């Protein structure tokens, strides 16, 4: 058994140990908690957010340009909504077993369309508009477009595909809408 440290009896150290022992224990606990908080990001995010967020872009400049021309073409007959998720527009029909339903929902989650035209009074969707830029030439985008077209065809919602352009004509957009069966 140890009876001395550095030639001095342990009884000399006892008042010091008794005074600071609880603080040493608390310090050790805080050190461990601090390490855990830093390791798992809790200190940075205050336990709520996994990272710092900043404002993202809502519409590209091209989409903004198209939207302005589209609103002119519509003349107030429809409401236009931008960047709408497919899951807000379509659902899986009743009667599908739970596993197939989840597979079908997973295929539409995370996908959105550029614009949705809705009835001005009822807000019911009337048509979907996709502005196809050069990314729609990529294989995975072509596959996505085929899938999106099939989903909306099945749901009875027309898709109007507009080639991306540097500038848009309200008159040309109105013609496209009429060709798609909308009165513009």
Z-matrix of the N, CA and C atoms (Angstrom, degrees):
N
C 1 1.446
C 2 1.522 1 109.03
N 3 1.341 2 115.68 1 138.79
C 4 1.461 3 120.57 2 -178.64
C 5 1.522 4 108.11 3 -79.13
N 6 1.315 5 115.81 4 127.94
C 7 1.466 6 120.59 5 179.91
C 8 1.512 7 112.51 6 -116.44
N 9 1.368 8 116.23 7 -11.65
C 10 1.460 9 118.54 8 -179.90
C 11 1.520 10 109.91 9 -150.73
N 12 1.346 11 115.07 10 157.20
C 13 1.463 12 122.07 11 174.91
C 14 1.519 13 105.90 12 -129.78
N 15 1.308 14 114.90 13 123.41
C 16 1.466 15 120.40 14 -179.54
C 17 1.520 16 112.36 15 60.74
N 18 1.320 17 117.06 16 29.69
C 19 1.449 18 121.25 17 177.98
C 20 1.517 19 113.39 18 85.29
N 21 1.344 20 118.45 19 -5.96
C 22 1.464 21 121.20 20 178.91
C 23 1.523 22 109.36 21 -100.77
N 24 1.313 23 118.19 22 142.21
C 25 1.459 24 120.39 23 -179.13
C 26 1.538 25 110.62 24 -66.28
N 27 1.319 26 115.61 25 149.56
C 28 1.467 27 121.75 26 -179.84
C 29 1.526 28 112.25 27 -59.70
N 30 1.291 29 119.10 28 -27.55
C 31 1.466 30 122.09 29 -177.86
C 32 1.522 31 111.71 30 -60.99
N 33 1.306 32 118.19 31 -25.18
C 34 1.472 33 121.29 32 178.49
C 35 1.531 34 109.67 33 -69.96
N 36 1.328 35 117.52 34 -35.80
C 37 1.464 36 121.93 35 -177.37
C 38 1.531 37 112.70 36 -81.91
N 39 1.317 38 117.92 37 -18.24
C 40 1.464 39 121.27 38 -173.16
C 41 1.532 40 113.92 39 -57.68
N 42 1.326 41 121.71 40 -45.47
C 43 1.466 42 118.77 41 179.25
C 44 1.533 43 112.04 42 -60.12
N 45 1.338 44 117.21 43 -37.92
C 46 1.461 45 121.34 44 178.72
C 47 1.530 46 110.05 45 -65.80
N 48 1.322 47 117.01 46 -48.09
C 49 1.463 48 122.18 47 -179.11
C 50 1.524 49 109.88 48 -62.24
N 51 1.319 50 117.66 49 -44.36
C 52 1.468 51 121.08 50 -178.00
C 53 1.535 52 110.80 51 -65.58
N 54 1.323 53 117.93 52 -33.50
C 55 1.463 54 121.41 53 -178.91
C 56 1.521 55 111.31 54 -73.71
N 57 1.321 56 117.73 55 -42.26
C 58 1.461 57 120.89 56 -172.22
C 59 1.522 58 114.58 57 -102.69
N 60 1.289 59 120.26 58 -6.42
C 61 1.461 60 122.70 59 -177.77
C 62 1.534 61 112.23 60 -57.00
N 63 1.340 62 119.59 61 -46.72
C 64 1.471 63 117.97 62 179.76
C 65 1.537 64 111.99 63 -61.95
N 66 1.324 65 117.09 64 -37.70
C 67 1.467 66 120.67 65 -178.92
C 68 1.525 67 111.32 66 -67.24
N 69 1.323 68 116.94 67 -36.84
C 70 1.462 69 121.04 68 178.23
C 71 1.532 70 108.96 69 -64.69
N 72 1.304 71 116.72 70 -40.68
C 73 1.471 72 120.83 71 177.40
C 74 1.520 73 111.36 72 -62.74
N 75 1.349 74 116.26 73 -46.12
C 76 1.474 75 120.47 74 178.77
C 77 1.521 76 110.61 75 -63.43
N 78 1.309 77 116.79 76 -40.70
C 79 1.467 78 120.61 77 179.89
C 80 1.528 79 110.14 78 -62.35
N 81 1.299 80 117.10 79 -41.18
C 82 1.464 81 120.79 80 178.86
C 83 1.528 82 110.62 81 -63.57
N 84 1.330 83 116.96 82 -42.15
C 85 1.475 84 121.23 83 178.88
C 86 1.527 85 110.05 84 -63.42
N 87 1.328 86 118.02 85 -45.51
C 88 1.471 87 121.19 86 179.79
C 89 1.529 88 111.28 87 -64.73
N 90 1.322 89 116.82 88 -36.84
C 91 1.454 90 119.81 89 177.69
C 92 1.522 91 110.78 90 -63.14
N 93 1.303 92 117.35 91 -45.41
C 94 1.465 93 121.36 92 179.15
C 95 1.524 94 110.19 93 -64.39
N 96 1.334 95 118.59 94 -45.63
C 97 1.470 96 121.80 95 178.54
C 98 1.533 97 110.83 96 -62.20
N 99 1.319 98 117.25 97 -41.97
C 100 1.460 99 120.85 98 177.83
C 101 1.519 100 111.82 99 -60.28
N 102 1.320 101 116.57 100 -43.06
C 103 1.459 102 120.67 101 177.60
C 104 1.525 103 110.68 102 -61.10
N 105 1.323 104 116.76 103 -45.21
C 106 1.467 105 121.13 104 179.84
C 107 1.529 106 110.44 105 -62.28
N 108 1.331 107 116.94 106 -43.27
C 109 1.469 108 120.50 107 -179.20
C 110 1.518 109 111.14 108 -63.09
N 111 1.315 110 117.41 109 -43.28
C 112 1.462 111 120.49 110 179.70
C 113 1.530 112 109.65 111 -68.74
N 114 1.314 113 116.91 112 -42.58
C 115 1.473 114 121.42 113 -178.30
C 116 1.518 115 111.44 114 -59.95
N 117 1.314 116 118.23 115 -41.10
C 118 1.462 117 121.65 116 -176.13
C 119 1.525 118 112.62 117 -101.04
N 120 1.320 119 118.40 118 8.57
C 121 1.452 120 121.34 119 173.84
C 122 1.513 121 115.17 120 78.30
N 123 1.315 122 118.68 121 9.87
C 124 1.467 123 120.34 122 -176.85
C 125 1.522 124 111.81 123 -69.74
N 126 1.297 125 117.22 124 -33.22
C 127 1.466 126 119.19 125 -178.91
C 128 1.518 127 109.84 126 -66.81
N 129 1.339 128 116.88 127 -40.46
C 130 1.460 129 121.10 128 -178.61
C 131 1.530 130 111.07 129 -70.13
N 132 1.323 131 116.85 130 -40.45
C 133 1.461 132 119.54 131 -171.30
C 134 1.519 133 113.57 132 -103.73
N 135 1.292 134 117.39 133 2.52
C 136 1.463 135 122.26 134 -178.97
C 137 1.543 136 111.51 135 56.81
N 138 1.330 137 116.67 136 27.58
C 139 1.460 138 121.13 137 175.10
C 140 1.515 139 114.72 138 80.83
N 141 1.346 140 119.29 139 1.90
C 142 1.451 141 120.99 140 -176.11
C 143 1.525 142 111.84 141 -114.03
N 144 1.299 143 117.49 142 -46.06
C 145 1.452 144 121.88 143 -173.76
C 146 1.524 145 111.32 144 -107.64
N 147 1.325 146 117.45 145 138.22
C 148 1.462 147 119.37 146 179.87
C 149 1.522 148 113.69 147 -78.33
N 150 1.337 149 117.35 148 -15.44
C 151 1.468 150 122.05 149 -178.75
C 152 1.523 151 108.30 150 -161.21
N 153 1.322 152 116.52 151 175.75
C 154 1.459 153 121.29 152 175.93
C 155 1.521 154 108.77 153 -83.22
N 156 1.322 155 116.73 154 139.04
C 157 1.459 156 121.96 155 -179.73
C 158 1.518 157 110.12 156 -111.35
N 159 1.321 158 115.39 157 150.40
C 160 1.461 159 121.49 158 172.81
C 161 1.528 160 107.14 159 -135.32
N 162 1.281 161 116.00 160 166.50
C 163 1.460 162 120.98 161 -178.80
C 164 1.526 163 109.17 162 -68.13
N 165 1.330 164 116.70 163 133.18
C 166 1.459 165 121.99 164 177.75
C 167 1.518 166 110.66 165 -98.05
N 168 1.324 167 116.51 166 -177.64
C 169 1.461 168 119.04 167 177.79
C 170 1.523 169 108.38 168 -88.65
N 171 1.307 170 116.67 169 140.00
C 172 1.458 171 120.92 170 -179.68
C 173 1.516 172 110.50 171 -90.66
N 174 1.318 173 117.54 172 -53.88
C 175 1.463 174 122.37 173 178.31
C 176 1.527 175 108.60 174 -128.46
N 177 1.321 176 115.62 175 147.53
C 178 1.462 177 118.57 176 173.48
C 179 1.534 178 107.96 177 -72.26
N 180 1.302 179 116.20 178 165.54
C 181 1.470 180 119.63 179 177.54
C 182 1.519 181 110.10 180 -60.27
N 183 1.331 182 116.78 181 -37.93
C 184 1.461 183 120.74 182 179.17
C 185 1.523 184 110.89 183 -64.18
N 186 1.336 185 117.26 184 -43.15
C 187 1.472 186 120.63 185 178.74
C 188 1.520 187 111.13 186 -64.72
N 189 1.323 188 116.97 187 -37.59
C 190 1.478 189 120.25 188 177.07
C 191 1.523 190 110.35 189 -63.02
N 192 1.323 191 116.40 190 -43.69
C 193 1.461 192 121.29 191 179.24
C 194 1.529 193 110.42 192 -62.04
N 195 1.334 194 115.82 193 -44.63
C 196 1.465 195 119.56 194 178.99
C 197 1.526 196 111.17 195 -63.24
N 198 1.322 197 116.96 196 -43.29
C 199 1.460 198 121.09 197 -178.97
C 200 1.525 199 111.42 198 -59.67
N 201 1.311 200 117.27 199 -41.15
C 202 1.473 201 119.70 200 178.41
C 203 1.523 202 110.95 201 -62.47
N 204 1.324 203 117.24 202 -44.09
C 205 1.467 204 120.67 203 178.86
C 206 1.525 205 110.53 204 -68.14
N 207 1.325 206 117.39 205 -37.67
C 208 1.466 207 121.54 206 179.05
C 209 1.521 208 110.87 207 -62.27
N 210 1.312 209 117.14 208 -45.46
C 211 1.466 210 120.42 209 179.85
C 212 1.530 211 111.10 210 -62.70
N 213 1.323 212 117.27 211 -36.59
C 214 1.469 213 120.36 212 174.69
C 215 1.529 214 110.42 213 -64.78
N 216 1.334 215 116.19 214 -42.83
C 217 1.463 216 121.16 215 -178.81
C 218 1.530 217 111.47 216 -64.15
N 219 1.299 218 116.99 217 -35.00
C 220 1.471 219 120.93 218 -176.39
C 221 1.522 220 112.14 219 -79.13
N 222 1.304 221 116.98 220 -25.91
C 223 1.461 222 120.26 221 177.60
C 224 1.518 223 114.21 222 58.34
N 225 1.312 224 118.58 223 29.96
C 226 1.462 225 120.81 224 176.60
C 227 1.518 226 114.99 225 83.81
N 228 1.352 227 118.28 226 6.34
C 229 1.465 228 120.58 227 -179.60
C 230 1.528 229 113.14 228 -77.55
N 231 1.313 230 116.96 229 -24.43
C 232 1.466 231 121.88 230 -177.83
C 233 1.526 232 109.57 231 -130.60
N 234 1.327 233 114.84 232 163.63
C 235 1.459 234 121.18 233 168.70
C 236 1.524 235 106.26 234 -100.29
N 237 1.326 236 116.11 235 143.96
C 238 1.460 237 121.01 236 -179.77
C 239 1.522 238 108.57 237 -117.05
N 240 1.310 239 115.27 238 130.95
C 241 1.461 240 121.25 239 175.32
C 242 1.521 241 108.11 240 -119.60
N 243 1.314 242 116.55 241 140.47
C 244 1.466 243 121.79 242 -176.66
C 245 1.519 244 110.88 243 -108.40
N 246 1.328 245 114.50 244 149.64
C 247 1.462 246 123.09 245 174.91
C 248 1.536 247 112.11 246 52.14
N 249 1.314 248 115.84 247 60.33
C 250 1.463 249 121.55 248 -177.76
C 251 1.530 250 108.96 249 -98.27
N 252 1.326 251 115.43 250 132.43
C 253 1.468 252 120.87 251 178.76
C 254 1.523 253 111.00 252 -70.63
N 255 1.317 254 116.87 253 141.51
C 256 1.459 255 121.06 254 177.55
C 257 1.523 256 110.91 255 -56.67
N 258 1.324 257 116.17 256 -36.82
C 259 1.467 258 120.49 257 -177.76
C 260 1.528 259 112.60 258 -63.22
N 261 1.345 260 117.17 259 -16.84
C 262 1.468 261 120.36 260 176.33
C 263 1.520 262 111.25 261 -86.02
N 264 1.322 263 116.03 262 -16.14
C 265 1.465 264 120.49 263 -173.72
C 266 1.525 265 113.92 264 -106.85
N 267 1.319 266 117.44 265 -28.30
C 268 1.466 267 120.88 266 -178.41
C 269 1.523 268 109.88 267 -132.92
N 270 1.306 269 114.47 268 158.76
C 271 1.461 270 120.98 269 177.28
C 272 1.518 271 107.50 270 -140.10
N 273 1.308 272 117.08 271 166.16
C 274 1.457 273 122.28 272 176.48
C 275 1.526 274 107.19 273 -83.67
N 276 1.336 275 115.88 274 134.36
C 277 1.461 276 119.91 275 -178.30
C 278 1.528 277 111.38 276 -61.14
N 279 1.316 278 114.77 277 151.02
C 280 1.470 279 121.13 278 178.21
C 281 1.526 280 109.40 279 -63.44
N 282 1.312 281 115.38 280 153.80
C 283 1.454 282 120.42 281 176.73
C 284 1.512 283 114.20 282 95.54
N 285 1.320 284 118.50 283 -8.14
C 286 1.460 285 121.74 284 177.94
C 287 1.527 286 107.70 285 -82.72
N 288 1.343 287 116.22 286 135.70
C 289 1.467 288 118.39 287 -178.52
C 290 1.531 289 109.97 288 -62.55
N 291 1.319 290 115.92 289 157.47
C 292 1.467 291 122.86 290 -171.13
C 293 1.530 292 112.41 291 -57.78
N 294 1.316 293 118.30 292 -41.12
C 295 1.472 294 120.94 293 -178.09
C 296 1.524 295 110.80 294 -65.79
N 297 1.334 296 117.24 295 -46.72
C 298 1.478 297 120.38 296 179.67
C 299 1.520 298 110.44 297 -67.09
N 300 1.324 299 117.06 298 -35.72
C 301 1.468 300 120.64 299 177.78
C 302 1.534 301 110.19 300 -61.24
N 303 1.323 302 116.41 301 -45.42
C 304 1.463 303 120.17 302 -179.07
C 305 1.517 304 111.31 303 -65.04
N 306 1.327 305 117.34 304 -40.29
C 307 1.469 306 121.18 305 177.19
C 308 1.527 307 109.87 306 -60.58
N 309 1.337 308 116.47 307 -45.36
C 310 1.464 309 120.82 308 -179.44
C 311 1.530 310 111.13 309 -64.67
N 312 1.325 311 117.19 310 -41.57
C 313 1.471 312 120.45 311 178.70
C 314 1.525 313 111.35 312 -65.97
N 315 1.324 314 116.39 313 -40.18
C 316 1.467 315 119.92 314 179.35
C 317 1.528 316 111.54 315 -60.37
N 318 1.333 317 116.62 316 -30.95
C 319 1.471 318 119.83 317 -179.97
C 320 1.527 319 112.65 318 -71.89
N 321 1.328 320 117.53 319 -23.76
C 322 1.469 321 118.94 320 179.70
C 323 1.527 322 112.85 321 -100.05
N 324 1.338 323 117.27 322 -22.25
C 325 1.466 324 119.40 323 178.33
C 326 1.526 325 109.25 324 -61.53
N 327 1.303 326 116.30 325 140.02
C 328 1.453 327 120.85 326 178.56
C 329 1.520 328 114.16 327 85.09
N 330 1.324 329 117.14 328 -5.71
C 331 1.458 330 119.90 329 177.49
C 332 1.517 331 108.87 330 -103.06
N 333 1.325 332 115.43 331 143.50
C 334 1.461 333 119.79 332 176.98
C 335 1.516 334 109.15 333 -138.86
N 336 1.324 335 115.47 334 163.38
C 337 1.460 336 121.46 335 175.77
C 338 1.517 337 107.95 336 -112.87
N 339 1.335 338 115.49 337 158.02
C 340 1.459 339 119.50 338 -174.90
C 341 1.529 340 111.97 339 -66.28
N 342 1.338 341 116.79 340 -50.72
C 343 1.466 342 119.85 341 -176.15
C 344 1.523 343 110.24 342 -142.79
N 345 1.326 344 115.50 343 148.10
C 346 1.462 345 122.13 344 173.98
C 347 1.520 346 107.47 345 -126.33
N 348 1.334 347 115.46 346 128.35
C 349 1.463 348 120.98 347 174.04
C 350 1.512 349 107.39 348 -92.20
N 351 1.328 350 116.06 349 132.35
C 352 1.461 351 120.90 350 -179.35
C 353 1.522 352 110.25 351 -126.67
N 354 1.331 353 114.99 352 152.05
C 355 1.457 354 121.46 353 173.92
C 356 1.522 355 107.97 354 -57.53
N 357 1.306 356 116.18 355 132.77
C 358 1.462 357 121.45 356 -174.85
C 359 1.530 358 112.25 357 -60.94
N 360 1.338 359 118.12 358 -37.58
C 361 1.467 360 121.03 359 -177.19
C 362 1.537 361 113.08 360 -88.22
N 363 1.342 362 116.70 361 -44.50
C 364 1.471 363 119.84 362 -172.51
C 365 1.527 364 113.66 363 -94.35
N 366 1.332 365 116.57 364 -15.01
C 367 1.465 366 122.81 365 -175.75
C 368 1.525 367 112.34 366 65.77
N 369 1.321 368 118.54 367 12.66
C 370 1.461 369 121.00 368 176.51
C 371 1.527 370 109.21 369 -69.74
N 372 1.333 371 117.47 370 135.50
C 373 1.466 372 119.99 371 177.54
C 374 1.523 373 110.84 372 -62.41
N 375 1.326 374 116.09 373 136.49
C 376 1.460 375 122.97 374 179.69
C 377 1.530 376 110.24 375 -110.11
N 378 1.325 377 117.15 376 -38.97
C 379 1.464 378 121.87 377 -179.22
C 380 1.520 379 109.80 378 -161.00
N 381 1.319 380 114.09 379 161.85
C 382 1.459 381 122.96 380 176.73
C 383 1.519 382 107.15 381 -114.32
N 384 1.320 383 116.72 382 139.21
C 385 1.463 384 120.69 383 176.51
C 386 1.517 385 108.43 384 -122.02
N 387 1.325 386 114.82 385 128.20
C 388 1.457 387 122.00 386 175.07
C 389 1.517 388 108.60 387 -116.09
N 390 1.324 389 116.70 388 127.28
C 391 1.454 390 121.83 389 174.72
C 392 1.527 391 105.94 390 -94.05
N 393 1.330 392 115.64 391 111.32
C 394 1.461 393 121.19 392 -173.87
C 395 1.526 394 111.26 393 -92.35
N 396 1.326 395 115.35 394 105.55
C 397 1.463 396 119.88 395 174.77
C 398 1.527 397 108.78 396 -90.82
N 399 1.326 398 117.00 397 -171.57
C 400 1.465 399 120.49 398 -174.92
C 401 1.532 400 113.07 399 -64.28
N 402 1.326 401 118.32 400 -19.59
C 403 1.470 402 118.94 401 178.34
C 404 1.525 403 111.31 402 -66.07
N 405 1.317 404 117.38 403 -20.90
C 406 1.472 405 120.61 404 179.44
C 407 1.524 406 111.79 405 -74.12
N 408 1.341 407 117.26 406 -3.75
C 409 1.461 408 121.53 407 174.99
C 410 1.526 409 111.63 408 -86.86
N 411 1.331 410 116.96 409 -14.43
C 412 1.468 411 121.38 410 179.52
C 413 1.529 412 109.52 411 -70.99
N 414 1.324 413 116.69 412 146.71
C 415 1.464 414 121.91 413 -175.86
C 416 1.522 415 112.27 414 -55.23
N 417 1.334 416 117.74 415 -48.56
C 418 1.467 417 119.50 416 -176.92
C 419 1.527 418 111.29 417 -66.65
N 420 1.332 419 117.57 418 -31.09
C 421 1.474 420 120.18 419 177.27
C 422 1.523 421 110.92 420 -73.13
N 423 1.334 422 116.87 421 -37.00
C 424 1.464 423 120.02 422 176.56
C 425 1.525 424 110.01 423 -61.25
N 426 1.336 425 115.41 424 -43.10
C 427 1.471 426 120.23 425 178.46
C 428 1.523 427 110.20 426 -63.51
N 429 1.316 428 117.22 427 -41.16
C 430 1.464 429 121.71 428 177.77
C 431 1.520 430 110.02 429 -62.63
N 432 1.336 431 117.19 430 -44.29
C 433 1.463 432 121.06 431 -179.17
C 434 1.531 433 111.50 432 -62.69
N 435 1.338 434 116.93 433 -41.42
C 436 1.471 435 120.60 434 177.49
C 437 1.526 436 109.61 435 -61.29
N 438 1.328 437 116.29 436 -44.33
C 439 1.467 438 120.97 437 179.46
C 440 1.529 439 110.89 438 -62.33
N 441 1.338 440 116.97 439 -48.82
C 442 1.471 441 121.70 440 -178.83
C 443 1.537 442 110.35 441 -60.96
N 444 1.332 443 116.29 442 -43.88
C 445 1.469 444 119.72 443 178.10
C 446 1.534 445 110.92 444 -59.30
N 447 1.331 446 116.34 445 -42.98
C 448 1.470 447 120.67 446 -178.72
C 449 1.524 448 111.13 447 -66.37
N 450 1.324 449 117.18 448 -41.20
C 451 1.467 450 120.82 449 179.04
C 452 1.523 451 110.36 450 -60.78
N 453 1.340 452 117.25 451 -48.42
C 454 1.467 453 120.06 452 -178.29
C 455 1.519 454 112.10 453 -70.97
N 456 1.325 455 118.24 454 -32.67
C 457 1.472 456 120.59 455 175.68
C 458 1.525 457 109.35 456 -62.18
N 459 1.326 458 116.06 457 -43.99
C 460 1.462 459 120.89 458 179.14
C 461 1.530 460 111.40 459 -64.66
N 462 1.338 461 116.39 460 -35.19
C 463 1.469 462 120.91 461 -178.86
C 464 1.532 463 111.76 462 -84.35
N 465 1.342 464 117.43 463 -6.15
C 466 1.456 465 120.53 464 178.85
C 467 1.517 466 114.49 465 76.67
N 468 1.311 467 116.15 466 30.94
C 469 1.462 468 121.09 467 -179.82
C 470 1.533 469 107.90 468 -119.67
N 471 1.351 470 117.38 469 114.01
C 472 1.469 471 118.99 470 -177.08
C 473 1.525 472 112.56 471 -66.22
N 474 1.332 473 114.82 472 145.97
C 475 1.458 474 122.21 473 175.99
C 476 1.521 475 107.35 474 -112.60
N 477 1.318 476 115.87 475 124.72
C 478 1.458 477 121.89 476 176.05
C 479 1.522 478 106.82 477 -105.48
N 480 1.325 479 116.21 478 119.50
C 481 1.458 480 120.93 479 179.85
C 482 1.521 481 108.57 480 -102.60
N 483 1.328 482 114.38 481 124.27
C 484 1.463 483 121.53 482 -177.46
C 485 1.526 484 108.14 483 -115.03
N 486 1.318 485 117.41 484 124.07
C 487 1.471 486 118.54 485 176.23
C 488 1.527 487 110.28 486 -65.02
N 489 1.306 488 115.95 487 136.20
C 490 1.463 489 120.31 488 178.35
C 491 1.522 490 109.28 489 -63.10
N 492 1.324 491 115.12 490 146.60
C 493 1.456 492 121.18 491 -177.33
C 494 1.523 493 108.67 492 -146.71
N 495 1.317 494 116.13 493 163.91
C 496 1.471 495 119.51 494 176.00
C 497 1.517 496 110.97 495 -71.87
N 498 1.332 497 115.44 496 -31.18
C 499 1.468 498 120.54 497 179.92
C 500 1.528 499 108.03 498 -142.66
N 501 1.313 500 115.90 499 152.54
C 502 1.459 501 121.26 500 -177.26
C 503 1.524 502 110.09 501 -123.27
N 504 1.313 503 115.03 502 143.78
C 505 1.455 504 121.86 503 178.40
C 506 1.520 505 109.04 504 -105.53
N 507 1.319 506 116.41 505 126.34
C 508 1.464 507 120.55 506 177.80
C 509 1.524 508 109.81 507 -59.19
N 510 1.329 509 117.80 508 -38.52
C 511 1.457 510 121.82 509 179.94
C 512 1.526 511 110.54 510 -63.58
N 513 1.325 512 117.60 511 -45.03
C 514 1.473 513 121.38 512 179.25
C 515 1.531 514 110.57 513 -64.65
N 516 1.318 515 117.20 514 -39.92
C 517 1.471 516 120.12 515 178.24
C 518 1.524 517 109.69 516 -64.29
N 519 1.321 518 117.33 517 -41.97
C 520 1.464 519 120.99 518 178.45
C 521 1.532 520 110.07 519 -59.78
N 522 1.335 521 117.35 520 -41.64
C 523 1.468 522 121.47 521 178.10
C 524 1.526 523 110.77 522 -61.69
N 525 1.327 524 117.19 523 -42.66
C 526 1.463 525 121.21 524 178.31
C 527 1.527 526 111.16 525 -61.51
N 528 1.323 527 116.30 526 -40.77
C 529 1.462 528 120.19 527 -179.51
C 530 1.523 529 111.02 528 -66.91
N 531 1.314 530 116.83 529 -40.46
C 532 1.468 531 120.66 530 177.76
C 533 1.526 532 110.19 531 -64.27
N 534 1.327 533 116.62 532 -42.37
C 535 1.475 534 120.25 533 177.19
C 536 1.528 535 111.43 534 -61.74
N 537 1.329 536 117.03 535 -28.54
C 538 1.468 537 121.49 536 179.05
C 539 1.522 538 111.87 537 -84.82
N 540 1.343 539 117.18 538 1.62
C 541 1.458 540 119.94 539 177.67
C 542 1.503 541 114.61 540 94.58
N 543 1.327 542 116.91 541 9.96
C 544 1.462 543 120.77 542 177.62
C 545 1.529 544 107.91 543 -101.85
N 546 1.304 545 117.57 544 149.07
C 547 1.461 546 119.39 545 -176.58
C 548 1.521 547 113.43 546 -83.29
N 549 1.342 548 117.53 547 -1.98
C 550 1.460 549 121.05 548 176.53
C 551 1.478 550 111.67 549 62.46
